[in-house]
Structures are given as C-alpha cells and as structure tokens.
Amino acid sequence: HVQLVESGGGSVQAGGSLRLSCAASGYVMISGCMGWFRQTPGKEREWVAAIINGARYANSVKGRFTISTDNANNTLSLQMDRLRPEDTAMYYCNDRCRTLFGPGTQVTVS
C-alpha cells in the first residue's frame, strides 16, 4: 500500500524548533518529487518547501526551515527553527510525482 505518514508535530513556544519526518511506504521516494505543504482552517493549502533541483522554500520560511531526505530510510524531513505563531498549521508531506499527500501532523506555536 503506497502511503506517506508524517510525524514530529507538537506544541512549541515561539523561537523554538521542531523536526518533522515523513515516511514513505510501499514505494521508494524520489528526492526530486518531494515537498511540504501546510494548511490552517479556512485557508488554502500553502506550499512550504520542496526539492526541485535543490532545496526551494517559500519566502515566509526561508532561512528558518530546512528540507532534506534520507534515502537509506526512505524518509523526508523538515527542520523548523525560530518558529513563529504564524507557522501554526497542519503540515503535510507531498510527493508531487504521485500526487500523494500524507494525513498531516499538527504544529502549534504559541
């Protein structure tokens, strides 16, 4: 069964850090297909970061978030530093080559 599952969300104070992980199962992820989105209630899903000929970031997270892959473990990560209350959202792992999203993990920054 092909799926993505996120983990690592939680609650943190402003200025803190969290590291999100996304595990792919049922297939081998390709780094250049992977990315992260986020969504808050009542708003459209927002692109956060992706690996497209290298790491790419939304302006709102550039310099604070780092996307990476671990091919040996078939996982995608998002290191989030200097978190802000406006980073509060449900975060989703995405494989755009398969049009696949995980169920999401909640990040709350207070």
Backbone bond lengths (Angstrom), bond angles and torsions (degrees), N, CA, C in turn:
res aa  C-N    CA-C-N  psi(-1)  N-CA   C-N-CA  omega(-1)  CA-C   N-CA-C  phi
1 H - - - 1.470 - - 1.518 108.05 -
2 V 1.329 117.33 121.01 1.456 123.08 -178.66 1.519 109.73 -79.92
3 Q 1.329 117.14 122.58 1.452 119.26 178.01 1.515 111.11 -158.86
4 L 1.341 113.85 162.04 1.456 123.42 172.93 1.525 107.51 -119.75
5 V 1.317 116.80 137.77 1.458 120.66 178.60 1.525 109.23 -133.40
6 E 1.345 115.36 122.36 1.455 120.86 179.69 1.529 111.17 -89.64
7 S 1.324 115.49 155.76 1.460 122.31 173.69 1.521 108.69 -152.92
8 G 1.334 115.50 168.04 1.461 120.26 174.66 1.515 115.51 102.05
9 G 1.332 116.58 -3.78 1.456 118.36 177.82 1.518 111.36 -69.87
10 G 1.335 115.52 171.04 1.449 119.83 178.70 1.507 110.86 166.11
11 S 1.320 115.46 -165.57 1.458 121.52 179.84 1.517 109.18 -109.39
12 V 1.323 115.89 138.19 1.458 120.68 -177.51 1.526 108.43 -149.31
13 Q 1.312 115.79 153.59 1.460 119.66 176.55 1.526 110.01 -80.38
14 A 1.316 115.30 154.91 1.457 121.15 176.85 1.525 110.31 -54.12
15 G 1.328 115.40 136.29 1.454 120.94 -176.45 1.514 113.78 94.66
16 G 1.327 116.07 -12.65 1.455 120.21 -178.53 1.512 113.08 -84.18
17 S 1.338 115.39 -173.42 1.460 122.18 -176.23 1.514 111.05 -131.96
18 L 1.312 114.98 152.04 1.456 123.03 170.44 1.523 107.80 -142.55
19 R 1.311 115.49 153.38 1.457 120.50 175.14 1.527 108.42 -124.18
20 L 1.308 116.00 117.40 1.457 121.75 177.27 1.518 109.69 -93.00
21 S 1.330 115.01 145.24 1.455 120.96 175.04 1.515 109.71 -125.48
22 C 1.308 115.45 153.37 1.461 122.08 177.42 1.511 107.45 -135.83
23 A 1.313 116.03 118.04 1.461 121.29 179.63 1.517 109.88 -100.94
24 A 1.305 116.02 128.71 1.459 121.11 175.36 1.518 108.65 -95.63
25 S 1.318 116.67 137.71 1.458 120.39 175.56 1.525 109.33 -133.36
26 G 1.318 115.06 150.26 1.455 120.52 179.88 1.509 114.27 85.74
27 Y 1.335 115.95 -4.38 1.461 119.59 177.55 1.527 108.28 -165.30
28 V 1.334 116.16 169.64 1.462 122.06 177.78 1.530 108.48 -101.28
29 M 1.341 115.73 118.00 1.460 118.67 -178.43 1.521 110.79 -70.58
30 I 1.320 115.38 147.94 1.463 122.26 174.85 1.516 107.43 -105.65
31 S 1.330 116.72 123.19 1.464 120.66 -173.55 1.519 112.30 -50.86
32 G 1.307 117.07 -44.27 1.459 121.07 -175.62 1.511 114.84 -69.11
33 C 1.311 117.85 -1.39 1.469 122.21 177.94 1.524 112.45 -101.97
34 M 1.329 117.43 -7.15 1.460 120.29 -164.04 1.522 114.48 -100.34
35 G 1.313 114.89 150.36 1.456 120.10 178.34 1.512 112.21 -164.59
36 W 1.319 114.87 -179.53 1.469 123.01 178.34 1.525 110.21 -128.85
37 F 1.318 115.08 142.10 1.458 122.95 173.36 1.524 107.80 -126.43
38 R 1.313 116.24 167.60 1.462 120.72 173.37 1.521 109.27 -145.79
39 Q 1.324 114.41 158.35 1.461 119.70 -177.60 1.509 110.40 -150.70
40 T 1.323 115.79 138.02 1.461 121.83 172.51 1.525 107.71 -113.78
41 P 1.326 117.10 155.72 1.476 120.48 -176.73 1.527 112.14 -55.06
42 G 1.335 115.66 132.54 1.453 120.71 177.37 1.512 114.77 83.26
43 K 1.330 116.89 -0.10 1.464 119.95 -179.45 1.516 110.76 -120.52
44 E 1.342 115.07 160.60 1.464 120.39 176.55 1.531 109.70 -69.96
45 R 1.332 114.50 154.02 1.457 119.01 174.16 1.528 108.22 -65.50
46 E 1.334 116.21 134.95 1.465 123.00 -172.71 1.523 109.86 -113.76
47 W 1.318 116.48 132.07 1.456 120.61 175.95 1.529 109.36 -70.68
48 V 1.342 116.15 137.90 1.462 121.53 -177.74 1.528 110.96 -113.70
49 A 1.328 116.55 -50.62 1.461 120.00 -175.12 1.522 108.65 -160.10
50 A 1.331 115.92 156.39 1.459 120.66 177.19 1.520 109.22 -158.54
51 I 1.315 113.82 162.57 1.464 120.29 174.53 1.526 106.59 -106.36
52 I 1.324 114.53 104.47 1.465 122.25 -179.46 1.515 105.60 -136.33
53 N 1.320 116.36 98.53 1.472 119.43 -173.24 1.522 109.68 51.95
54 G 1.318 115.36 47.65 1.450 121.49 -175.52 1.516 110.31 108.08
55 A 1.325 115.82 176.15 1.462 120.63 -176.91 1.528 110.79 -77.58
56 R 1.317 115.16 136.98 1.470 122.18 177.61 1.522 107.42 -128.87
57 Y 1.338 116.03 144.40 1.459 120.91 -175.67 1.517 111.84 -135.97
58 A 1.317 115.59 147.85 1.446 120.27 168.87 1.530 108.59 -65.39
59 N 1.313 116.58 148.64 1.466 119.90 -178.27 1.526 111.60 -57.63
60 S 1.318 116.75 -32.80 1.458 120.91 -175.94 1.528 113.32 -67.62
61 V 1.343 117.57 -19.10 1.465 119.85 -177.44 1.522 112.61 -119.91
62 K 1.317 116.98 -5.51 1.461 120.59 -177.00 1.525 110.54 -58.79
63 G 1.332 115.33 133.23 1.460 120.25 -178.72 1.513 114.37 88.25
64 R 1.340 117.03 -11.37 1.472 121.11 179.89 1.522 112.33 -117.33
65 F 1.325 117.44 -31.11 1.462 122.07 -177.68 1.531 109.07 -109.42
66 T 1.347 115.44 148.53 1.454 121.22 176.94 1.520 109.65 -134.32
67 I 1.328 116.09 123.66 1.466 121.31 177.98 1.525 108.86 -97.11
68 S 1.327 116.48 142.78 1.459 119.88 179.14 1.526 109.45 -156.14
69 T 1.324 115.69 161.64 1.458 121.00 176.10 1.526 109.67 -123.85
70 D 1.303 114.83 152.26 1.466 123.28 173.85 1.525 105.58 -121.58
71 N 1.310 116.35 94.39 1.463 119.80 -174.60 1.521 112.02 -65.32
72 A 1.318 117.03 -32.28 1.470 120.02 -179.53 1.526 111.13 -62.60
73 N 1.348 116.36 -33.92 1.466 120.90 -178.32 1.525 112.80 -105.63
74 N 1.353 116.27 2.45 1.463 120.21 177.06 1.523 111.73 58.61
75 T 1.337 115.75 43.59 1.458 120.20 -177.88 1.527 111.27 -129.57
76 L 1.307 113.39 156.38 1.453 123.76 175.35 1.522 107.54 -118.14
77 S 1.325 117.46 142.09 1.459 120.18 -180.00 1.525 111.07 -128.00
78 L 1.320 114.40 159.33 1.462 121.38 172.55 1.526 106.79 -138.15
79 Q 1.322 115.88 107.34 1.464 121.37 175.21 1.518 107.47 -85.58
80 M 1.328 116.74 122.08 1.458 121.91 -177.12 1.517 109.10 -116.78
81 D 1.302 117.09 114.57 1.460 123.33 -179.79 1.522 110.15 -115.67
82 R 1.321 114.19 161.51 1.481 120.75 179.27 1.528 110.56 48.59
83 L 1.308 114.69 50.86 1.455 120.78 -177.28 1.520 111.74 -64.94
84 R 1.330 114.21 148.27 1.469 122.42 -178.60 1.534 108.55 -122.99
85 P 1.313 117.74 156.69 1.476 119.27 177.41 1.528 112.30 -55.40
86 E 1.316 117.79 -32.54 1.468 120.03 -179.32 1.534 112.86 -72.89
87 D 1.329 117.29 -6.19 1.460 120.47 173.38 1.525 111.69 -82.33
88 T 1.321 117.38 -7.68 1.461 121.39 178.63 1.519 110.40 -59.65
89 A 1.326 116.62 123.92 1.461 121.96 -176.82 1.521 109.61 -178.05
90 M 1.322 115.28 170.01 1.454 121.29 166.05 1.522 106.56 -86.94
91 Y 1.309 116.47 128.34 1.459 121.79 -177.85 1.529 109.86 -104.68
92 Y 1.325 114.64 134.58 1.462 121.29 -176.04 1.529 110.47 -123.39
93 C 1.316 114.97 134.64 1.457 122.47 171.04 1.529 107.86 -81.49
94 N 1.322 116.88 143.70 1.462 120.61 -176.79 1.513 111.44 -137.57
95 D 1.320 115.61 134.30 1.458 122.41 168.62 1.529 105.63 -111.08
96 R 1.311 117.10 102.05 1.464 119.47 -173.54 1.529 111.69 -74.07
97 C 1.306 118.04 -19.79 1.460 120.61 178.92 1.521 111.20 -73.52
98 R 1.338 115.95 -23.31 1.461 121.39 178.84 1.524 111.79 -112.16
99 T 1.351 116.75 1.78 1.463 121.41 -175.47 1.530 109.31 49.70
100 L 1.309 115.27 55.43 1.453 122.27 -172.83 1.528 109.68 -126.11
101 F 1.327 116.05 131.90 1.461 122.60 173.72 1.520 109.22 -121.30
102 G 1.335 115.60 151.43 1.450 120.11 170.34 1.521 109.75 -83.37
103 P 1.343 117.65 177.43 1.464 121.65 -179.59 1.521 113.65 -74.43
104 G 1.344 117.31 -16.63 1.453 120.91 176.62 1.515 113.89 100.93
105 T 1.330 115.24 158.46 1.460 122.69 174.33 1.524 107.52 -138.87
106 Q 1.333 116.12 135.36 1.462 121.40 -173.44 1.521 111.15 -84.38
107 V 1.319 115.23 133.18 1.461 122.82 173.51 1.521 107.89 -119.47
108 T 1.333 115.94 125.84 1.457 121.15 179.73 1.526 108.43 -125.36
109 V 1.325 116.25 124.11 1.464 122.48 -179.70 1.525 108.58 -117.92
110 S 1.317 116.15 122.16 1.471 119.72 -177.50 1.522 111.45 -116.45
